[in-house]
Amino acid sequence: MLKISGLRLPLGFTQEDLRRAAAKKLRVPPQALQDLRLAKKSVDARKKGDVHFVCAALASVSGESRLLARLRDSSVQPEKPYRYQPPQAPPPELPPVVVGFGPAGMFAGLILAQCGQRPIIIERGLPVEQRQAAVQAFWAGGRLDPECNVQFGEGGAGAFSDGKLTTGTADGRIRKVLEELAAAGAPPEILTDAKPHIGTDRLPGVVRAIREQILALGGQVRFSTRLTGLRSAGGAVTGAEAAGPGGREVIPCRRVVLAVGHSARDVFSLLDSLGLPLEAKSFSVGVRIEHPAELIDRAQYGDFAGHPALGAADYKLNCRLPSGRGVYTFCMCPGGTVTGAASEPGGVVTNGMSPWARDGANSNAALLVGVAPQDFGGGPPRGGPLGGIAFQREIEAAAFRLGGGGFLAPAQRVADFLENRPTRGFPGTKPSYQPGVAPGEIAPCLPGFVADALRQALPLLGRQLKGFDAGDGVLTAPETRSSSPVRVLRDETFQSPTLRGLYPCGEGAGYAGGIVSAAVDGVRVAEAVVSGQ
């Protein structure tokens, strides 16, 4: 089978269009192609008057070796199908324990189950069905559950996002992750789209299907169960202390995969109290910016905006300020909403999400400023490896006070923010944040250098994307949980260098930055657990 890349195809192309383009590239008649299928599809919108797809296809044709020798075309290559080969080992006497059931813990648990290891997974939050109800109630103005919210519960923080499956990492295991997600009910397009996504509305069913597979393979998933301690002897793990519906217990084990998310602040404090090696790491803070989806579509696609083959447009922007500080967009949610993502009383946190259809009135993204440990160092409470957590909490608490309580988020029009004047109302873009916004100023809840950097960056980013700095855009504060402020150190065996059998994993431990990279890290750690028995 051959992989044929660089096929230019019109919006709304058909299978016959794909066949003709592939045949032309191979210089063979269209009928010579067998088993033709789409392998990858991306949008080329560099020229607004000529928006089209660039695709890759897979096809069989007789005499492939001779054809390759004759073509000598780098865009035509033999297909090398990916086959995931899990490590093999007998079931352990004590099953491994996985802490956390977000993308990293879920895929660590899935691989361990597929390898016959019968993992015990503990998750502090609720199953995704009940979690959805708890989150929706909070967004409607109800009580925040500190144990089950946008950050905690089955599926992790990624379950309430756009479900984006893009990543900057290059690892063959990405294909394993995508195939498992598709097998669990994710849209099949995730296997071919260059920028795949699942959507918040479809993620719960996918998460539930993976849980059911783990259970069918002999694993366990214990909800409403929180890690409270670790038992050890001779520098090695002997058990995990947990508190669940039945009270406190010790789960005997020799392997613990620590796949807590970036908001598991109590776990980081526990590890610090045990003297395990942690370090403060760089992360980012800022705001959510939203515009009418139509504005973004027009800026990206020109007259092709609204074409049914394109859907809502996305963007990815960044700039470097004269000070050397970076400002960039992250977790862009086309046709989505801004949501409340708090996990602690008395603090406001924002995030973004969008459904599979991406058909909301607005599009939003995190607009973030890079923060390094020297920005929040010094004496207590900001000193030490947990200094970034204290820094986040200060911002979140200030936003809660500025919003007037009730988890209302401070919000301001872009024009008002740039001119240092309070916002009185939103005659243009309507804020989508749930539970609701408090019009006014956002700078008082942000560190001065963050607010200054945002003001400098907005006009620069507006040159990259027309309308990005438009006055009616809405800034909702703060976005503080884009990544973990802590790294739980591990060595080349994926274990803590001072506590053997503890495997820090995923985004919370500081080794990933999104659904796919966290899931891939879960796969890698599971392999290390099985191979290291």
JOWO-V26770 format. One record per helix or strand. SS is the DSSP state (2 for helix, 1 for strand). FROM is the first residue (numbers start at 1). TO is the last residue. If there is no record, write none. Layout:
((SS:FROM:TO) (SS:FROM:TO))
This chain:
((1:2:9) (2:15:26) (2:30:32) (1:34:44) (1:52:60) (2:64:71) (1:76:78) (1:97:99) (2:103:114) (1:120:123) (2:128:139) (2:157:160) (1:164:164) (2:173:183) (2:188:191) (1:193:193) (1:197:197) (2:200:216) (1:220:223) (1:226:233) (1:236:244) (1:247:252) (1:256:258) (2:265:273) (1:278:280) (1:283:292) (2:293:304) (1:318:320) (1:326:333) (1:337:340) (1:350:353) (1:362:371) (2:373:376) (2:387:403) (1:409:413) (2:414:419) (1:434:434) (1:437:439) (2:443:445) (2:448:464) (1:474:479) (1:486:488) (1:500:500) (1:502:504) (2:515:531))
